[in-house]
């Protein structure tokens, strides 16, 4: 990822980062407090003003809105939500399939998209981190003796790090190296990788702003991540961290800062987990590799070559003391994509949905508790008695329990059933919530009264409710998610594979040159089922036109018909990949058909030769016999009529007389085609029973 830069000292680098890092911590501290409150609303935590014996239910306003938004968004952003276009259509299709494989097969793309949309729908923003990742194992090798040339070749291998050697002078004045130890990096995976960064690990300076496709730029963007000492040692041996980093970090005391309030609430408090300490409990020297350290991965701008201009760099710092690495940033920007449900101009943060629905949930909770308490008062009553024995028994009474006492000494507090005003107010707050979110009870399928509405009215309501969700999908799809795909394209082109790749489960092979060129990304956004069904019907009409006229006119090919079929069934949620040939297979079949010998045309498919043959001239009859590779019997002229198969003498005489009369010139007769027995009703000749 770049050569290590040693111009700046560790103290100078830490001093440059310190000011912006403190401001970033202040921003994140305030946002963490808000996220803690939003998560409590989502989990329907108690407000703290509840009284024992009264209703303590919390209305699930935020939870229901989040659940239905997630269901809609996850249906949109599935495995086939974008289309890649390029200069070469075939190469672009292969590249697109490669990205799908890298996102959803080589990684758990579904879970990562779920986490991203979950955070974006609940908090101010959600963060994708996209970068080139290498998963590798380290193998130690030892050589007893190497020449200068052999050691130089090893040192040139980017996957080899020479850790130790003894230089020995030979008798002829030359040199050789003995007891050479190397660490070889054995690659398991190398390619684009993406993850969802927890919001409590993401920091940025106050000057940061969002740019194209969810990117972020500013003086400092930082990802605070925890790694074990084993990871630090592994990275040092692989040449990622500076030599000596492991010893410096190991000698530090506790480098892990306390957990933020939102992290504690989300991971522990919400589920009533009392143990919140995640540190490795033992301090044994043998188990020190399992101890965690906190590393600040900073994306910063620094003049590293003395040209008077700042260059983007990546700096890893532990405990504001040890600089693990400082390298030039190969991405030329922080490798993060920020997604927001309700973005605002010129701001990093968006409007969190719980902040909008907070008051609605409080009002709905109060009304719901009033309804429950009123129902309880009206059903159970509040008995009043002056008899002490009856009072004691009533305190612990059960339904149908017998109570000993004087009934004349027993009364009750007058109550009434829940007020109609409260019930109407509860329905009113639900309607207000629908106006804010655009998620109605009709498209949730939870409003029984919708059965009495007309189909046209319900369709209009669902179409209107789909507009806010379509806006959210467009904001995310054309923002952070499109940026994610652009990053996958960039990483594949910057670090292309060295060999041809075969995609598992397909017959597609991707060559390194297939990844070259510029590409355009189209995000496919569909919201409602009604819209998808309507689009599928239109594709049906398109396929009919293609098969009946489009292919014959030359404006499309069978490949386009196949794509239309795939598109239609994709809209309907049906996978048909195994039911049709792929485009490559169709192309192979077409080439095989071209190379195959052309079969002769069977005239019997078009005419009845047994009836037509007698009317042909001898030359035409000879051509027919030659076409079917039939050799005429040379004895035919000397054979009696009875010997000819299927022919009787009388029939042969009549046939020859008819042919002779047909060959004689006839005077012209004025007969319309429609009156002729040899013509059909439309005036076209009939040959062998087939209208021509």
C-alpha positions as CSV (number, residue, x, y, z in Angstrom):
1,X,0.0,0.0,0.0
2,X,3.0,2.3,-0.2
3,X,6.5,2.7,1.1
4,X,6.9,3.5,4.8
5,X,7.6,7.2,5.3
6,X,10.1,8.2,8.0
7,X,10.5,11.9,7.6
8,X,8.2,12.8,10.5
9,X,9.0,11.7,14.1
10,X,6.3,9.9,16.1
11,X,5.9,12.9,18.5
12,X,5.5,15.3,15.6
13,X,2.8,13.1,14.0
14,X,0.9,12.6,17.3
15,X,1.1,16.4,17.9
16,X,-0.5,17.1,14.5
17,X,-3.3,14.7,15.1
18,X,-4.0,15.5,18.7
19,X,-6.0,18.8,18.2
20,X,-8.5,17.4,15.6
21,X,-8.8,14.1,17.4
22,X,-9.9,15.8,20.6
23,X,-12.6,17.7,18.7
24,X,-13.7,14.5,17.0
25,X,-14.1,12.8,20.3
26,X,-16.2,15.7,21.6
27,X,-18.5,15.4,18.5
28,X,-18.8,11.7,18.9
29,X,-19.5,11.9,22.6
30,X,-22.5,14.1,22.0
31,X,-23.8,11.9,19.2
32,X,-23.3,8.8,21.4
33,X,-25.6,10.2,24.0
34,X,-28.3,10.8,21.4
35,X,-27.8,7.3,19.9
36,X,-28.3,5.9,23.4
37,X,-31.7,7.6,23.7
38,X,-32.7,6.5,20.2
39,X,-31.9,2.9,20.9
40,X,-34.0,3.1,24.1
41,X,-36.9,4.4,22.1
42,X,-36.4,1.5,19.6
43,X,-36.3,-1.1,22.4
44,X,-39.4,0.5,24.1
45,X,-37.5,1.2,27.4
46,X,-39.5,2.6,30.3
47,X,-39.5,6.3,30.8
48,X,-38.9,6.2,34.5
49,X,-42.3,7.8,35.6
50,X,-44.2,4.6,35.9
51,X,-46.2,3.8,39.0
52,X,-46.5,0.3,40.5
53,X,-50.0,-1.2,39.9
54,X,-50.6,1.0,36.8
55,X,-50.0,0.3,33.2
56,X,-46.4,0.4,32.1
57,X,-46.8,-0.4,28.4
58,X,-44.7,1.6,25.9
59,X,-46.1,2.2,22.5
60,X,-43.9,0.6,19.7
61,X,-44.0,3.6,17.4
62,X,-40.3,3.7,16.6
63,X,-40.0,-0.1,16.5
64,X,-42.9,-0.5,14.0
65,X,-41.7,2.2,11.7
66,X,-38.1,0.8,11.7
67,X,-39.4,-2.8,11.1
68,X,-41.5,-1.9,8.0
69,X,-38.8,0.4,6.6
70,X,-36.3,-2.4,6.9
71,X,-38.6,-4.9,5.2
72,X,-39.1,-2.6,2.2
73,X,-35.4,-1.6,1.9
74,X,-34.1,-5.1,2.2
75,X,-36.4,-6.2,-0.6
76,X,-35.0,-3.5,-2.8
77,X,-31.3,-4.0,-2.1
78,X,-31.0,-7.7,-2.7
79,X,-28.3,-9.5,-4.8
80,X,-29.4,-7.9,-8.1
81,X,-30.1,-4.3,-7.5
82,X,-27.6,-2.7,-9.9
83,X,-26.6,-2.9,-13.5
84,X,-23.1,-2.3,-14.8
85,X,-22.6,-0.7,-18.3
86,X,-19.4,-0.3,-20.1
87,X,-17.8,0.1,-23.6
88,X,-17.8,-3.6,-24.1
89,X,-21.2,-5.1,-23.1
90,X,-19.9,-8.6,-22.6
91,X,-17.0,-7.6,-20.4
92,X,-19.3,-5.3,-18.3
93,X,-21.6,-8.2,-17.7
94,X,-18.7,-10.4,-16.5
95,X,-17.4,-7.6,-14.3
96,X,-20.9,-7.1,-12.8
97,X,-21.2,-10.8,-12.0
98,X,-17.7,-10.7,-10.4
99,X,-18.8,-7.8,-8.1
100,X,-21.9,-9.8,-7.1
101,X,-19.8,-12.8,-6.3
102,X,-17.4,-10.7,-4.2
103,X,-20.2,-9.0,-2.3
104,X,-22.6,-11.8,-1.6
105,X,-20.6,-15.1,-2.0
106,X,-17.1,-14.4,-0.9
107,X,-18.6,-12.2,1.9
108,X,-21.8,-12.2,3.8
109,X,-23.2,-9.3,1.8
110,X,-26.8,-9.8,3.0
111,X,-25.9,-9.4,6.7
112,X,-23.7,-6.3,6.0
113,X,-26.5,-4.6,4.0
114,X,-28.9,-5.4,6.8
115,X,-26.6,-3.8,9.4
116,X,-26.0,-0.8,7.2
117,X,-29.7,-0.2,6.6
118,X,-30.5,-0.9,10.3
119,X,-28.1,1.8,11.5
120,X,-29.1,4.3,8.8
121,X,-32.8,3.9,9.7
122,X,-32.2,4.3,13.4
123,X,-29.4,6.8,13.8
124,X,-28.0,9.9,12.2
125,X,-26.0,8.0,9.6
126,X,-24.5,4.6,8.8
127,X,-20.9,3.9,7.6
128,X,-19.5,1.5,5.0
129,X,-15.8,1.0,5.0
130,X,-14.5,-0.3,1.6
131,X,-10.8,-1.3,1.2
132,X,-8.4,-3.8,-0.3
133,X,-7.9,-6.7,2.1
134,X,-5.5,-9.5,2.2
135,X,-6.2,-12.6,4.2
136,X,-3.0,-14.6,4.6
137,X,-1.0,-17.1,6.7
138,X,2.7,-16.7,7.6
139,X,5.2,-19.4,6.9
140,X,8.7,-19.3,8.3
141,X,11.5,-20.7,6.2
142,X,15.2,-21.1,6.8
143,X,18.1,-21.4,4.3
144,X,21.6,-22.6,5.3
145,X,23.4,-20.7,2.6
146,X,22.3,-18.2,-0.1
147,X,24.3,-16.3,-2.7
148,X,23.9,-12.5,-3.1
149,X,21.8,-13.1,-6.3
150,X,19.5,-15.6,-4.5
151,X,18.9,-13.3,-1.5
152,X,18.2,-10.4,-3.9
153,X,15.6,-12.4,-5.7
154,X,13.9,-13.3,-2.4
155,X,13.9,-9.7,-1.3
156,X,12.2,-8.6,-4.5
157,X,9.3,-10.9,-3.8
158,X,6.6,-8.7,-2.2
159,X,5.3,-11.6,-0.2
160,X,8.6,-12.3,1.4
161,X,10.2,-10.5,4.4
162,X,13.8,-11.3,5.3
163,X,14.0,-11.4,9.1
164,X,17.6,-12.5,9.8
165,X,20.8,-13.5,8.0
166,X,24.6,-13.7,8.6
167,X,26.9,-12.1,6.1
168,X,30.0,-14.2,5.4
169,X,33.0,-13.1,3.4
170,X,34.4,-15.7,1.0
171,X,38.1,-16.5,0.2
172,X,37.8,-14.9,-3.2
173,X,36.6,-11.6,-1.7
174,X,32.9,-12.2,-2.4
175,X,30.1,-12.6,0.0
176,X,27.4,-15.1,0.8
177,X,24.6,-15.2,3.4
178,X,24.2,-18.0,5.9
179,X,21.3,-18.9,8.3
180,X,18.9,-16.9,6.4
181,X,15.4,-16.7,7.9
182,X,12.4,-15.4,6.0
183,X,8.7,-15.0,6.5
184,X,6.6,-15.9,3.5
185,X,3.0,-14.5,3.2
186,X,0.7,-17.2,1.8
187,X,-2.4,-15.5,0.4
188,X,-5.8,-16.9,1.1
189,X,-7.9,-14.0,-0.2
190,X,-7.0,-10.7,-1.9
191,X,-9.6,-8.3,-3.2
192,X,-12.2,-5.7,-2.2
193,X,-13.7,-6.0,1.2
194,X,-16.5,-4.0,2.9
195,X,-17.8,-3.8,6.4
196,X,-20.2,-1.8,8.5
197,X,-18.3,0.4,11.0
198,X,-20.1,0.7,14.4
199,X,-21.0,4.4,14.9
200,X,-19.0,4.5,18.2
201,X,-15.8,3.6,16.3
202,X,-16.1,6.4,13.7
203,X,-14.7,9.9,14.3
204,X,-14.3,13.0,12.1
205,X,-13.1,16.5,12.6
206,X,-15.6,19.5,12.6
207,X,-14.6,20.6,9.1
208,X,-15.6,17.4,7.4
209,X,-18.4,17.3,4.8
210,X,-20.1,14.8,2.6
211,X,-19.1,14.7,-1.1
212,X,-20.1,12.6,-4.1
213,X,-21.7,9.2,-3.5
214,X,-21.5,9.3,0.3
215,X,-17.8,10.1,0.5
216,X,-16.4,12.2,3.4
217,X,-13.5,14.6,3.3
218,X,-11.9,16.8,5.8
219,X,-8.7,17.3,7.9
220,X,-9.2,14.1,9.9
221,X,-11.3,11.0,9.6
222,X,-10.6,8.2,12.0
223,X,-11.6,4.6,12.6
224,X,-10.8,3.5,16.2
225,X,-10.5,-0.3,16.1
226,X,-9.4,-2.8,18.6
227,X,-6.9,-5.5,17.7
228,X,-5.0,-8.2,19.7
229,X,-1.3,-8.2,20.1
230,X,-1.3,-11.3,18.0
231,X,-2.7,-9.2,15.1
232,X,-0.1,-6.5,15.7
233,X,2.8,-9.1,15.5
234,X,1.3,-10.7,12.4
235,X,1.1,-7.3,10.6
236,X,4.6,-6.5,11.6
237,X,6.0,-9.7,10.2
238,X,4.0,-9.2,7.0
239,X,5.7,-5.8,6.6
240,X,2.5,-3.7,7.2
241,X,3.6,-2.3,10.5
242,X,7.1,-0.8,11.2
243,X,9.8,-3.1,12.7
244,X,9.7,-3.0,16.5
245,X,6.0,-2.1,16.7
246,X,5.1,-5.2,18.7
247,X,7.6,-4.6,21.4
248,X,6.7,-0.9,21.8
249,X,2.9,-1.7,22.0
250,X,3.5,-4.7,24.4
251,X,5.3,-2.5,26.9
252,X,2.4,0.0,27.1
253,X,-0.1,-0.2,29.9
254,X,-3.8,-0.4,29.3
255,X,-4.5,1.2,25.9
256,X,-8.2,0.6,25.7
257,X,-10.5,3.6,26.5
258,X,-13.8,3.1,28.3
259,X,-16.8,2.1,26.2
260,X,-19.1,4.9,24.9
261,X,-22.6,5.1,26.5
262,X,-24.4,4.0,23.2
263,X,-22.1,0.9,22.9
264,X,-22.8,-0.1,26.5
265,X,-26.6,0.4,26.1
266,X,-26.8,-1.5,22.8
267,X,-24.5,-4.4,23.6
268,X,-25.3,-4.9,27.3
269,X,-27.9,-2.8,29.1
270,X,-30.8,-3.3,26.7
271,X,-30.6,-7.1,27.3
272,X,-30.0,-6.8,31.0
273,X,-26.4,-8.1,30.7
274,X,-24.5,-7.1,33.9
275,X,-21.0,-8.0,32.8
276,X,-19.7,-5.3,30.4
277,X,-15.9,-5.7,30.7
278,X,-14.5,-7.1,27.4
279,X,-10.8,-7.0,28.3
280,X,-8.8,-10.2,28.5
281,X,-8.9,-11.0,32.2
282,X,-5.5,-12.6,32.7
283,X,-2.1,-10.8,32.6
284,X,-0.1,-13.9,32.2
285,X,3.0,-13.5,30.0
286,X,2.1,-16.7,28.1
287,X,-1.3,-15.3,27.2
288,X,-0.3,-11.7,26.4
289,X,-1.0,-12.1,22.7
290,X,-4.7,-12.2,23.4
291,X,-4.6,-8.7,25.0
292,X,-6.4,-6.0,23.0
293,X,-5.0,-2.7,22.1
294,X,-6.8,0.3,20.7
295,X,-5.5,1.6,17.3
296,X,-6.5,4.8,15.7
297,X,-6.5,4.4,12.0
298,X,-6.3,8.1,10.9
299,X,-6.9,9.4,7.4
300,X,-5.0,12.6,7.3
301,X,-3.3,15.1,4.9
302,X,0.4,15.6,5.3
303,X,3.3,16.9,3.2
304,X,5.4,13.8,3.0
305,X,7.7,14.6,0.1
306,X,8.7,18.2,0.9
307,X,7.1,19.7,-2.2
308,X,5.0,22.1,-0.2
309,X,1.7,20.3,-0.9
310,X,-0.2,17.9,1.3
311,X,-0.8,14.3,0.3
312,X,-3.4,11.9,1.7
313,X,-1.8,9.5,4.2
314,X,-3.0,6.7,6.5
315,X,-1.5,6.8,10.0
316,X,-2.0,4.1,12.7
317,X,-1.4,5.2,16.2
318,X,-1.6,3.4,19.5
319,X,-2.3,5.3,22.8
320,X,-1.0,8.5,21.2
321,X,2.5,7.2,21.6
322,X,3.4,4.5,19.1
323,X,3.0,5.2,15.4
324,X,2.6,1.7,13.8
325,X,2.7,3.0,10.2
326,X,2.4,6.1,8.0
327,X,1.9,5.3,4.4
328,X,0.5,7.2,1.4
329,X,-3.2,6.6,1.0
330,X,-3.7,4.5,-2.2
331,X,-7.4,5.5,-2.3
332,X,-6.6,9.2,-2.3
333,X,-9.5,9.8,0.2
334,X,-10.9,8.3,3.4
335,X,-12.3,4.8,2.4
336,X,-15.7,5.4,3.9
337,X,-19.2,5.8,2.5
338,X,-21.9,7.6,4.7
339,X,-25.5,6.7,4.2
340,X,-28.4,8.8,5.7
341,X,-32.1,8.3,5.6
342,X,-33.0,12.0,5.8
343,X,-29.9,14.0,4.8
344,X,-29.5,17.7,5.2
345,X,-27.3,19.9,3.0
346,X,-23.8,20.7,4.1
347,X,-24.0,18.3,7.1
348,X,-22.4,15.0,7.9
349,X,-25.3,13.9,10.1
350,X,-28.9,13.4,8.9
351,X,-32.1,13.5,10.8
352,X,-32.6,10.3,12.8
353,X,-36.1,8.8,12.6
354,X,-36.5,8.4,16.4
355,X,-35.9,12.1,16.8
356,X,-39.0,12.7,14.6
357,X,-41.1,10.0,16.3
358,X,-40.1,10.7,19.9
359,X,-43.1,12.8,20.8
360,X,-45.5,10.5,18.9
361,X,-44.2,7.6,20.9
362,X,-44.7,9.5,24.2
363,X,-48.2,10.6,23.3
364,X,-49.2,7.1,22.1
365,X,-47.7,5.6,25.3
366,X,-49.8,8.0,27.5
367,X,-53.0,7.3,25.6
368,X,-52.4,3.5,25.6
369,X,-51.8,3.5,29.4
370,X,-54.9,5.6,29.9
371,X,-56.9,3.0,28.0
372,X,-55.4,0.1,29.9
373,X,-55.9,1.7,33.3
374,X,-59.5,2.7,32.5
375,X,-60.3,-0.8,31.3
376,X,-58.8,-2.2,34.5
377,X,-60.7,0.1,36.8
378,X,-64.0,-0.6,35.0
379,X,-63.5,-4.4,35.1
380,X,-61.9,-5.0,38.5
381,X,-63.5,-2.1,40.4
382,X,-62.2,-0.6,43.6
383,X,-64.0,-2.1,46.6
384,X,-64.6,0.0,49.8
385,X,-65.3,-1.5,53.2
386,X,-65.0,-0.6,56.9
387,X,-64.8,-4.3,57.9
388,X,-61.1,-5.1,58.7
389,X,-61.5,-8.8,58.0
390,X,-63.0,-8.1,54.6
391,X,-60.3,-5.6,53.9
392,X,-57.6,-8.2,54.5
393,X,-59.3,-10.8,52.4
394,X,-59.9,-8.3,49.5
395,X,-56.2,-7.4,49.4
396,X,-55.3,-10.9,48.3
397,X,-58.5,-12.1,46.6
398,X,-58.6,-14.1,43.5
399,X,-61.4,-14.4,40.9
400,X,-64.3,-16.5,42.2
401,X,-62.8,-16.5,45.7
402,X,-65.3,-16.6,48.6
403,X,-65.2,-13.6,51.0
404,X,-66.6,-13.9,54.5
405,X,-68.3,-10.7,55.7
406,X,-71.3,-8.5,55.8
407,X,-72.3,-7.4,52.2
408,X,-73.9,-4.3,53.5
409,X,-70.5,-3.1,54.5
410,X,-69.0,-3.5,51.0
411,X,-69.1,-0.7,48.4
412,X,-67.1,0.4,45.4
413,X,-65.7,3.4,43.8
414,X,-67.6,4.5,40.7
415,X,-65.7,4.1,37.5
416,X,-66.4,4.4,33.8
417,X,-65.1,2.5,30.7
418,X,-62.4,4.1,28.5
419,X,-63.6,7.4,27.1
420,X,-64.4,7.5,23.4
421,X,-62.3,10.7,23.2
422,X,-59.2,8.7,24.3
423,X,-59.9,6.0,21.8
424,X,-60.3,8.5,19.0
425,X,-57.1,10.3,20.1
426,X,-55.2,7.1,19.9
427,X,-56.3,6.5,16.3
428,X,-55.5,10.1,15.5
429,X,-51.9,9.8,16.7
430,X,-51.5,6.7,14.5
431,X,-52.7,8.7,11.5
432,X,-50.2,11.4,12.3
433,X,-47.5,8.8,12.5
434,X,-48.5,7.5,9.0
435,X,-48.2,11.1,7.6
436,X,-44.7,11.5,9.0
437,X,-43.3,8.2,7.9
438,X,-45.4,7.3,4.8
439,X,-45.9,3.8,6.1
440,X,-49.7,3.2,6.2
441,X,-51.6,0.3,7.7
442,X,-52.8,-0.5,4.2
443,X,-49.4,-1.5,2.9
444,X,-48.7,-3.3,6.1
445,X,-51.8,-5.4,5.6
446,X,-52.9,-4.7,9.2
447,X,-56.0,-2.6,8.6
448,X,-59.1,-4.8,8.6
449,X,-61.3,-1.9,7.4
450,X,-59.3,-1.9,4.1
451,X,-61.4,-4.9,3.1
452,X,-64.4,-2.6,2.6
453,X,-62.5,-0.1,0.4
454,X,-62.4,-0.2,-3.4
455,X,-59.4,-1.7,-5.2
456,X,-58.8,1.7,-6.9
457,X,-58.8,3.5,-3.6
458,X,-56.4,1.1,-1.9
459,X,-54.1,1.2,-5.0
460,X,-54.0,5.0,-4.8
461,X,-53.2,4.9,-1.1
462,X,-50.4,2.3,-1.6
463,X,-49.0,4.3,-4.5
464,X,-48.9,7.4,-2.5
465,X,-47.3,5.7,0.5
466,X,-44.6,4.2,-1.8
467,X,-43.3,7.7,-2.7
468,X,-41.5,8.4,0.6
469,X,-39.9,4.9,0.6
470,X,-38.9,5.4,-3.0
471,X,-37.2,8.7,-2.0
472,X,-35.3,6.9,0.8
473,X,-34.2,4.2,-1.6
474,X,-33.0,6.7,-4.1
475,X,-31.1,8.7,-1.5
476,X,-29.3,5.6,-0.3
477,X,-29.0,3.8,-3.6
478,X,-27.6,6.8,-5.5
479,X,-25.4,7.8,-2.5
480,X,-23.5,5.5,-0.3
481,X,-24.5,2.2,-2.1
482,X,-23.5,3.5,-5.5
483,X,-20.2,4.7,-3.9
484,X,-19.7,1.2,-2.5
485,X,-20.0,-0.3,-6.1
486,X,-17.6,2.4,-7.4
487,X,-15.1,1.4,-4.8
488,X,-15.3,-2.2,-5.8
489,X,-14.6,-1.2,-9.4
490,X,-11.7,0.9,-8.3
491,X,-10.1,-1.8,-6.1
492,X,-10.5,-4.5,-8.7
493,X,-8.8,-2.3,-11.3
494,X,-6.0,-1.1,-9.0
495,X,-5.2,-4.6,-7.7
496,X,-6.4,-6.9,-10.5
497,X,-6.1,-10.6,-10.3
498,X,-3.0,-12.1,-11.9
499,X,-4.8,-15.1,-13.4
500,X,-8.1,-15.9,-15.0
501,X,-10.9,-16.4,-12.5
502,X,-13.7,-19.0,-12.8
503,X,-16.8,-17.9,-10.9
504,X,-18.1,-20.7,-8.8
505,X,-21.5,-22.1,-9.8
506,X,-21.3,-20.6,-13.3
507,X,-19.4,-21.1,-16.5
508,X,-18.2,-17.5,-16.5
509,X,-14.5,-16.8,-16.7
510,X,-13.1,-13.4,-15.9
511,X,-9.8,-12.3,-17.4
512,X,-7.8,-9.4,-15.9
513,X,-8.4,-7.4,-19.1
514,X,-12.2,-7.7,-18.5
515,X,-11.9,-5.3,-15.6
516,X,-10.4,-2.4,-17.6
517,X,-12.3,0.7,-18.9
518,X,-14.9,3.0,-17.5
519,X,-18.3,1.9,-16.3
520,X,-21.6,3.4,-15.6
521,X,-23.8,2.2,-12.7
522,X,-27.6,2.0,-12.7
523,X,-29.4,1.4,-9.4
524,X,-32.6,-0.5,-9.9
525,X,-35.2,0.7,-7.4
526,X,-38.6,-0.8,-7.2
527,X,-40.9,-0.3,-4.2
528,X,-44.4,-1.8,-4.3
529,X,-45.5,-5.2,-5.3
530,X,-48.2,-3.7,-7.5
531,X,-45.5,-1.8,-9.4
532,X,-43.5,-4.9,-9.9
533,X,-46.5,-6.8,-11.2
534,X,-47.3,-4.0,-13.6
535,X,-43.7,-4.0,-14.9
536,X,-43.8,-7.8,-15.3
537,X,-46.9,-7.5,-17.4
538,X,-45.3,-4.9,-19.7
539,X,-42.3,-7.2,-20.1
540,X,-44.7,-10.0,-21.1
541,X,-46.0,-7.7,-23.9
542,X,-42.4,-6.9,-24.9
543,X,-41.5,-10.6,-25.1
544,X,-44.5,-11.2,-27.3
545,X,-43.5,-8.5,-29.7
546,X,-39.9,-9.8,-29.7
547,X,-40.8,-13.3,-30.6
548,X,-43.5,-12.3,-33.2
549,X,-41.8,-9.4,-34.9
550,X,-38.8,-7.9,-33.2
551,X,-36.3,-10.7,-34.0
552,X,-37.5,-11.0,-37.6
553,X,-37.2,-7.2,-38.0
554,X,-33.6,-7.5,-36.8
555,X,-34.0,-4.9,-34.0
556,X,-33.2,-7.5,-31.3
557,X,-31.8,-11.0,-30.8
558,X,-32.7,-14.0,-28.6
559,X,-30.2,-12.7,-26.0
560,X,-32.5,-9.7,-25.5
561,X,-35.5,-12.0,-25.1
562,X,-33.6,-14.0,-22.5
563,X,-32.7,-10.8,-20.6
564,X,-36.3,-9.7,-20.6
565,X,-37.4,-13.1,-19.2
566,X,-34.8,-12.8,-16.4
567,X,-35.9,-9.3,-15.6
568,X,-39.5,-10.3,-15.5
569,X,-39.0,-13.2,-13.1
570,X,-36.6,-11.1,-11.0
571,X,-39.5,-8.7,-10.4
572,X,-41.7,-11.6,-9.4
573,X,-39.0,-12.9,-7.0
574,X,-38.5,-16.2,-8.9
575,X,-35.0,-17.4,-9.8
576,X,-34.8,-19.1,-13.2
577,X,-31.0,-19.1,-13.8
578,X,-31.0,-22.9,-13.9
579,X,-34.0,-23.0,-16.3
580,X,-32.4,-21.2,-19.2
581,X,-29.1,-21.1,-21.0
582,X,-26.7,-18.3,-20.0
583,X,-25.7,-15.7,-22.6
584,X,-22.3,-17.5,-23.0
585,X,-24.0,-20.8,-23.6
586,X,-26.4,-19.2,-26.1
587,X,-23.4,-17.8,-28.0
588,X,-21.7,-21.2,-28.0
589,X,-24.8,-22.9,-29.3
590,X,-25.1,-20.3,-32.1
591,X,-21.5,-20.9,-33.1
592,X,-21.9,-24.7,-33.1
593,X,-25.0,-24.3,-35.3
594,X,-23.1,-22.2,-37.8
595,X,-20.3,-24.8,-37.9
596,X,-22.6,-27.8,-38.2
597,X,-23.3,-29.0,-41.8
598,X,-26.5,-27.7,-43.3
599,X,-29.2,-30.3,-43.7
600,X,-30.8,-30.4,-47.1
601,X,-34.3,-29.0,-47.3
602,X,-37.0,-31.6,-47.2
603,X,-39.5,-30.6,-49.9
604,X,-42.0,-32.9,-48.4
605,X,-42.6,-30.4,-45.7
606,X,-44.0,-28.0,-48.2
607,X,-45.7,-30.0,-51.0
608,X,-47.3,-33.4,-51.7
609,X,-44.8,-34.8,-54.2
610,X,-46.9,-37.9,-55.1
611,X,-49.5,-35.6,-56.6
612,X,-47.1,-33.0,-58.0
613,X,-44.6,-35.4,-59.6
614,X,-46.7,-36.4,-62.6
615,X,-47.2,-32.8,-63.7
616,X,-43.4,-32.1,-63.9
617,X,-41.2,-32.2,-67.0
618,X,-38.7,-35.0,-67.3
619,X,-35.9,-32.6,-66.4
620,X,-37.8,-31.5,-63.2
621,X,-38.5,-35.1,-62.3
622,X,-34.8,-35.9,-62.7
623,X,-33.9,-33.0,-60.3
624,X,-36.3,-34.3,-57.7
625,X,-34.9,-37.8,-57.9
626,X,-31.4,-36.4,-57.7
627,X,-32.3,-34.3,-54.6
628,X,-33.5,-37.4,-52.8
629,X,-30.6,-39.4,-54.1
630,X,-32.9,-41.9,-55.9
631,X,-31.4,-43.7,-58.9
632,X,-34.0,-44.3,-61.7
633,X,-34.4,-47.9,-62.6
634,X,-32.8,-48.3,-66.1
635,X,-35.2,-51.2,-66.9
636,X,-38.2,-48.9,-66.4
637,X,-38.7,-48.2,-70.1
638,X,-38.9,-52.0,-70.9
639,X,-41.0,-52.9,-68.0
640,X,-44.8,-53.6,-68.4
641,X,-47.1,-51.3,-66.6
642,X,-48.2,-54.1,-64.2
643,X,-44.6,-54.3,-62.9
644,X,-44.5,-50.7,-61.8
645,X,-45.3,-50.4,-58.1
646,X,-48.7,-49.1,-57.3
647,X,-49.6,-48.3,-61.0
648,X,-52.4,-49.9,-63.0
649,X,-52.5,-49.9,-66.8
650,X,-55.7,-47.9,-66.9
651,X,-54.4,-45.2,-64.6
652,X,-51.1,-45.0,-66.5
653,X,-52.9,-44.5,-69.8
654,X,-55.2,-41.8,-68.4
655,X,-52.2,-40.0,-66.8
656,X,-50.2,-40.0,-70.1
657,X,-53.2,-38.8,-72.0
658,X,-53.8,-36.0,-69.5
659,X,-50.1,-34.9,-69.6
660,X,-50.2,-34.9,-73.4
661,X,-53.3,-32.7,-73.6
662,X,-51.9,-30.4,-70.9
663,X,-48.8,-29.9,-73.1
664,X,-50.8,-28.9,-76.2
665,X,-51.4,-25.2,-76.6
666,X,-54.9,-24.1,-75.5
667,X,-56.9,-21.1,-76.7
668,X,-57.1,-18.3,-74.1
669,X,-60.1,-18.5,-71.9
670,X,-61.3,-15.7,-69.8
671,X,-61.6,-17.2,-66.3
672,X,-61.1,-15.2,-63.1
673,X,-58.7,-16.7,-60.6
674,X,-61.5,-17.0,-58.0
675,X,-63.5,-19.3,-60.5
676,X,-60.6,-21.6,-61.3
677,X,-60.5,-24.9,-59.6
678,X,-56.7,-24.6,-59.3
679,X,-57.0,-21.4,-57.2
680,X,-58.3,-20.7,-53.7
681,X,-60.7,-18.0,-52.6
682,X,-57.9,-15.5,-52.4
683,X,-56.7,-16.1,-56.0
684,X,-53.5,-17.9,-55.0
685,X,-52.6,-21.3,-56.6
686,X,-53.1,-24.5,-54.7
687,X,-50.3,-27.1,-55.1
688,X,-50.5,-30.4,-53.4
689,X,-53.2,-29.2,-51.1
690,X,-51.1,-26.3,-49.8
691,X,-52.1,-22.7,-50.5
692,X,-49.1,-20.8,-51.9
